[in-house]
Structure formats: structure tokens, C-alpha cells
Amino acid sequence: MNRLRARSAARTGLTIALLANAVAVQAQHPADRWEFALEAGHLRKVRHNSPLDYRIAPAQVAWRSPAVFEWWRNEQGARLTVRNRFAVVAETFLRGPEDYYLAFTAAPSIELWSADQKTALFYEIGGGAGFLNASKVTGGQGQDFTFTWFTQLGLRRQISARTALTGGLYFTHHSNLGMTRPNPGIDVLGLNFGLVWQLD
């Protein structure tokens, strides 16, 4: 009799533990996890600060932190959160005298999540610094060390509990802040797409 009670108690305890774990996993919002992303895009010149017709293909390895704070939440579960985004950027110059740009960037990621936790509208704006191979031709960059600023507005959709797809309109500006004269800068705009993996 005691053995039966012990087995029954053990089964009950195991069932409760499994249910609690399932609820905890289900309750963890995608914005509350660390995540890793691979992003790539195609950008075209949008300003005439340089006579050169720049075309750039950016590739990025990005990390987003769990939400650092929440601006808004409704009763149904929709949320407006702010996260940190860090990225290593490797750009290939498809047109232009330079060949590549390597940089590190950081930015807040402002995300408006739907109540079902599957879709988010996001906006990012930030900057960083890096190096390219300046050719110093007319209209090109005057030195290798270059600052960058970027902004991105896009949509994110969860395709599973741990993965998501992103797509957005992406703008970036490269400049050396007047360290050389002239300093034409580069302004390019285009589309950027990403595949996101969420970490434990």
C-alpha cells in the first residue's frame, strides 16, 4: 500500500513538474530572450553627395538582448519593448572604388509585438565605426577609418518557437566626420532580410 502511494505521489510530482515547465516555456516571450541573426541586403545610392553610383551588399551577424524595458502593454498581451542590438557588419561594394567595409555597430531595437507573440513591427537606429579600403579617387572615401550610421524599419514573423524571419527598409550613411577634405560620404538605401535564432 505504501509503495502504491509512493508511486502515485512520484507520478503526480512528475506530471506537475512537466506541466510547470511547459507553461514556463510557453510564457517566455520572444522579446525576453537573447537571439542571434544572420542578415543580408542590397543597397543603392540615394543622395548626390558623391558623383559615384554606389551599390553595396551588406551582410551582418547580429545579436539582440532580452527586453531592457517595456514602454507599453495591453490586456491582450501586445507589447512595445526596447532591446539592445549589436552587429558585426561586412559590406561588399558592388559599385564604387572601394571593395569592402568592416564595422561594429550598436543600436536600440524598438519592437511592437502582437498579442499572439508571433509578429512584430521593429525600428532600429544607431551607428558604429569600421574600416574600408579607401582608394582616394574623386568622389570616393578619403581614408580607411570611417564612421557609420544606420536606421531600419521592418517586420518580423516567428516561423517556430525558436526561429523568425525579418525584412525591412534599411538606410546607412558612411562618413569620416570631416577628417579629410573633401568628405563626400556614402548614403545608400535598400532592403535587408534576416534569419533569427533564439537562444536559451
C-alpha positions as CSV (number, residue, x, y, z in Angstrom):
1,M,0.0,0.0,0.0
2,N,2.8,2.4,0.9
3,R,4.6,1.5,-2.3
4,L,1.4,2.3,-4.3
5,R,1.1,5.7,-2.6
6,A,4.8,6.5,-3.2
7,R,4.5,5.7,-6.9
8,S,1.3,7.7,-7.2
9,A,2.9,10.7,-5.4
10,A,6.0,10.4,-7.7
11,R,3.8,10.3,-10.8
12,T,1.8,13.3,-9.6
13,G,5.0,15.2,-8.8
14,L,6.5,14.4,-12.2
15,T,3.3,15.5,-14.0
16,I,3.2,18.8,-12.1
17,A,6.9,19.5,-12.9
18,L,6.3,18.8,-16.7
19,L,3.3,21.0,-16.8
20,A,5.1,23.8,-15.0
21,N,8.0,23.6,-17.4
22,A,5.6,23.6,-20.4
23,V,3.8,26.7,-19.1
24,A,7.1,28.4,-18.4
25,V,8.4,27.8,-22.0
26,Q,5.1,28.9,-23.4
27,A,5.1,32.0,-21.3
28,Q,8.6,33.2,-22.3
29,H,8.0,35.9,-24.8
30,P,10.3,36.1,-27.9
31,A,11.4,39.6,-26.8
32,D,12.6,38.2,-23.5
33,R,15.4,36.0,-24.9
34,W,18.8,36.6,-26.3
35,E,18.9,35.9,-30.0
36,F,21.4,35.6,-32.9
37,A,20.7,36.6,-36.5
38,L,22.2,36.5,-40.0
39,E,21.2,39.4,-42.2
40,A,21.8,40.3,-45.8
41,G,20.6,43.0,-48.2
42,H,21.1,45.2,-51.3
43,L,21.5,49.0,-51.1
44,R,21.7,51.8,-53.7
45,K,22.9,55.4,-53.5
46,V,20.1,57.8,-52.7
47,R,22.0,61.2,-52.3
48,H,24.2,63.0,-54.7
49,N,26.9,63.8,-52.2
50,S,29.3,61.7,-54.3
51,P,29.3,61.5,-58.2
52,L,29.9,57.7,-57.9
53,D,27.0,55.4,-58.3
54,Y,27.4,53.2,-55.2
55,R,25.9,49.8,-54.8
56,I,26.5,47.9,-51.6
57,A,25.6,44.4,-50.4
58,P,25.7,44.3,-46.6
59,A,25.9,41.1,-44.5
60,Q,25.6,41.2,-40.7
61,V,25.9,38.9,-37.7
62,A,23.6,40.5,-35.1
63,W,22.7,39.9,-31.5
64,R,19.6,41.2,-29.7
65,S,19.3,41.2,-25.9
66,P,16.2,40.4,-23.9
67,A,13.9,43.5,-23.5
68,V,15.7,46.1,-21.3
69,F,12.4,47.9,-20.6
70,E,8.8,47.9,-21.7
71,W,7.0,51.1,-22.8
72,W,3.5,49.7,-23.1
73,R,1.4,46.5,-22.8
74,N,-2.3,45.9,-23.2
75,E,-4.6,43.4,-21.6
76,Q,-4.5,41.1,-24.6
77,G,-0.7,40.8,-24.4
78,A,0.5,43.2,-27.1
79,R,3.8,44.9,-26.1
80,L,6.1,47.8,-27.0
81,T,9.6,46.9,-25.9
82,V,13.1,48.2,-26.3
83,R,16.1,45.8,-26.7
84,N,19.8,46.2,-27.4
85,R,21.1,45.2,-30.9
86,F,24.8,44.6,-31.6
87,A,26.2,43.7,-35.0
88,V,29.4,42.9,-36.9
89,V,28.9,44.3,-40.4
90,A,30.7,43.2,-43.6
91,E,29.8,45.1,-46.7
92,T,30.8,44.3,-50.3
93,F,30.9,47.3,-52.7
94,L,29.3,46.1,-55.9
95,R,29.9,49.5,-57.5
96,G,32.3,52.2,-56.3
97,P,36.1,52.5,-55.9
98,E,36.2,50.7,-52.5
99,D,35.9,47.0,-52.2
100,Y,34.7,46.3,-48.6
101,Y,33.7,47.8,-45.3
102,L,34.1,46.1,-41.9
103,A,32.4,47.6,-38.9
104,F,30.9,47.1,-35.5
105,T,27.5,48.8,-34.7
106,A,25.1,49.1,-31.9
107,A,21.5,50.4,-31.6
108,P,18.3,50.2,-29.6
109,S,15.6,47.9,-31.2
110,I,12.1,49.2,-30.6
111,E,9.6,46.4,-31.2
112,L,5.8,46.5,-31.2
113,W,4.6,42.9,-30.7
114,S,1.2,41.4,-31.5
115,A,-0.8,39.8,-28.7
116,D,-0.1,36.3,-30.2
117,Q,3.7,36.8,-29.8
118,K,4.3,35.9,-33.5
119,T,4.6,39.2,-35.3
120,A,6.4,42.4,-34.5
121,L,7.0,45.8,-36.2
122,F,10.5,47.0,-35.4
123,Y,12.6,50.2,-35.7
124,E,16.3,50.5,-35.2
125,I,18.6,53.5,-35.3
126,G,22.2,53.6,-34.3
127,G,25.8,53.6,-35.5
128,G,29.4,52.5,-35.2
129,A,32.8,52.6,-36.8
130,G,35.0,50.5,-39.0
131,F,37.5,50.3,-41.9
132,L,37.3,50.2,-45.7
133,N,40.0,50.2,-48.3
134,A,39.9,53.9,-49.4
135,S,41.1,54.5,-53.0
136,K,41.1,58.3,-52.6
137,V,39.7,58.8,-56.1
138,T,37.4,61.8,-56.7
139,G,34.1,61.1,-55.0
140,G,35.4,58.2,-53.0
141,Q,36.3,58.0,-49.3
142,G,39.3,59.9,-48.1
143,Q,40.6,57.5,-45.5
144,D,40.2,53.9,-44.3
145,F,38.7,54.6,-40.9
146,T,35.0,55.5,-41.3
147,F,32.0,56.1,-39.1
148,T,28.6,54.7,-40.0
149,W,25.0,55.5,-39.0
150,F,22.0,53.3,-39.9
151,T,18.3,53.0,-39.5
152,Q,16.0,50.1,-40.3
153,L,12.2,49.8,-40.3
154,G,10.8,46.3,-40.7
155,L,8.6,43.4,-39.9
156,R,9.4,40.2,-38.0
157,R,7.5,36.9,-38.1
158,Q,8.0,33.9,-35.9
159,I,8.1,30.7,-38.0
160,S,8.6,28.4,-35.0
161,A,9.1,28.8,-31.2
162,R,12.9,29.4,-31.7
163,T,13.2,30.9,-35.2
164,A,12.0,34.0,-37.1
165,L,12.3,35.9,-40.4
166,T,12.8,39.6,-40.7
167,G,12.6,42.0,-43.6
168,G,13.0,45.8,-43.6
169,L,13.8,49.0,-45.3
170,Y,17.5,49.8,-44.5
171,F,19.4,53.0,-44.8
172,T,23.1,53.6,-43.9
173,H,25.5,56.5,-44.1
174,H,29.3,56.3,-44.1
175,S,31.5,59.3,-43.4
176,N,34.7,60.2,-41.7
177,L,33.3,63.3,-39.9
178,G,35.3,65.7,-42.0
179,M,38.7,64.2,-41.1
180,T,39.6,64.6,-44.8
181,R,38.7,67.2,-47.4
182,P,36.6,66.6,-49.4
183,N,34.4,64.2,-47.4
184,P,31.6,63.2,-49.7
185,G,30.2,60.3,-47.6
186,I,28.0,57.5,-48.8
187,D,24.2,57.3,-48.4
188,V,22.5,54.1,-49.5
189,L,19.0,52.7,-49.1
190,G,17.5,49.3,-49.8
191,L,16.1,46.1,-48.4
192,N,17.5,43.9,-45.7
193,F,16.4,40.4,-44.7
194,G,17.3,38.2,-41.8
195,L,17.0,34.8,-40.2
196,V,16.8,34.8,-36.4
197,W,17.6,32.0,-33.9
198,Q,16.5,32.5,-30.3
199,L,18.9,31.3,-27.5
200,D,18.1,29.8,-24.1
